[in-house]
Amino acid sequence: MDAIVRDGFYVIEARDIKRYREPRLMTKFDTSVNVAKPLRQRGLDVLPNSRHSYVIGSFNLYEPFPDLGSIKPTPIHLPDFETLRVDDLTSESNAINALIVSNTLEDFLGEEWLVETFNGRMGTDNFDFDIATRNNTFLNIDVHSAQLEIDGGFESERSVVIMEAKNVIHDDFNVRQLYFPFRKYLNAVTKPIRLVFSQFTNLTYYLHEYEFWDPQNFSSIRRVTTQAYSFEDMSISWSDLHRTWELTHVETDDNQTNTSLPFIQADRFDRVLALVEHVNDEGGDMPTSDIAEFIGYVPRQANYYPAAGEYLGLLSREHRGHVTLTRIAKEILNLRYRSRQLAYVELMFRHEIFHRLFEVVYKSGTMPAKTDVIAVMLELNVCNDGATVARRSTSVISWLRWIVSLADDE
């Protein structure tokens, strides 16, 4: 800390980190929640500045994504290929392939004839940049051939496009993921560089375009636009949701004295679905040790998501150290988009708390107050009173909001 206070940053060698753990795992913080607790508590972050060293400082590395709840996706179509099908788009590479062959990226950027011309791991070359600190000051950092990875690089007659792609929705991202590739190609090409961050989950792309208004300034990032695209017709009405509610019989009240399954504590339902899709992509089985890195949370918080999948009957944790896909999940993942969403809703409605609270939402047109949700949770004895029920009520409200977000206005 003395060096950071004096100089603003500290350079640590990879070999020094390797004495404790693999450097890549100790420094790969793609979202703010990934940051190791000792660093987070001290307001510190890490950036690579070469293949063999890292810079630790009080940097502002993360850019929040916009709220996606109000964005209605545009329907898109995937051509009829035998080797690239909608139900196989669970890997990042396949999601990128589908993004290209469906002309979705071209539509988003207003470009014509985008061709993928580069991707993969490579070095940055040498450059320096300015970066804002948490103290509202700027530091200058030198980079010498740091390693980077580009998920997709494209060129059209007008532009060069660099894309970062994830198959999970996060709240923010490390600006390094766009800035380092941007700086690598800034002096190598004459065409304007356009930067895209793609998030793909549940058959839906959320595409964000960013730019750096000052190429020398890491912290000058700003979002240009965001759009969503989804395969197949997404139209789901309030009547569809209500009909699903009417036809679904409650199977459990989640009384904690009668079940061994913990009540949900996963605030982002889209991440539950992303995890289910990822387990499917891994052949239906995934080590629990890999979940934290995929979800982007510390292990304790990441465990909430397989537990939520188990709560709905989509995942099984029967085999210690592994999460496996259930028969129900496999059947749902083979459904088309509209039927798939309603199937997820049905699984929720099999639980009395969601069946009861959706009726409140449907009749009143508003979300129930947190105090009312807590009252129902305590009545059903889904968890203990106090901080636990308060935290888990947030997940209930979040899942209800996900249901409501499916409905188009009638």
Sequence and secondary structure as in RCSB ss.txt:
>XXXX:A:sequence
MDAIVRDGFYVIEARDIKRYREPRLMTKFDTSVNVAKPLRQRGLDVLPNSRHSYVIGSFNLYEPFPDLGSIKPTP
IHLPDFETLRVDDLTSESNAINALIVSNTLEDFLGEEWLVETFNGRMGTDNFDFDIATRNNTFLNIDVHSAQLEI
DGGFESERSVVIMEAKNVIHDDFNVRQLYFPFRKYLNAVTKPIRLVFSQFTNLTYYLHEYEFWDPQNFSSIRRVT
TQAYSFEDMSISWSDLHRTWELTHVETDDNQTNTSLPFIQADRFDRVLALVEHVNDEGGDMPTSDIAEFIGYVPR
QANYYPAAGEYLGLLSREHRGHVTLTRIAKEILNLRYRSRQLAYVELMFRHEIFHRLFEVVYKSGTMPAKTDVIA
VMLELNVCNDGATVARRSTSVISWLRWIVSLADDE
>XXXX:A:secstr
 HHHHHHSEEEEEHHHHHTTS HHHHH  SSGGGS HHHHHTT EEEE BSSEEEEESB  EEE    TT   EE
E     SSS GGGTTSHHHHHHHHHHTTHHHHHHT SS EEEEEEEEE  EEEEEEEBTTS EEEEEEES EEEE
EEEEE SS EEEEEEESS  SEEETHHHHHHHHHHHTT SS EEEEEEEEETTEEEEEEEEESSTTBGGGEEEEE
EEEEEES    BHHHHHHHHHH    B   TTT SS     S HHHHHHHHHHHHHTTSEEEGGGHHHHHTS HH
HHTHHHHHHHHHTSEE  STTEEEE HHHHHHHTS HHHHHHHHHHHHHTBHHHHHHHHHHHHHSS   HHHHHH
HHHHHT S TTHHHHHHHHHHHHHHHHHHHT B  
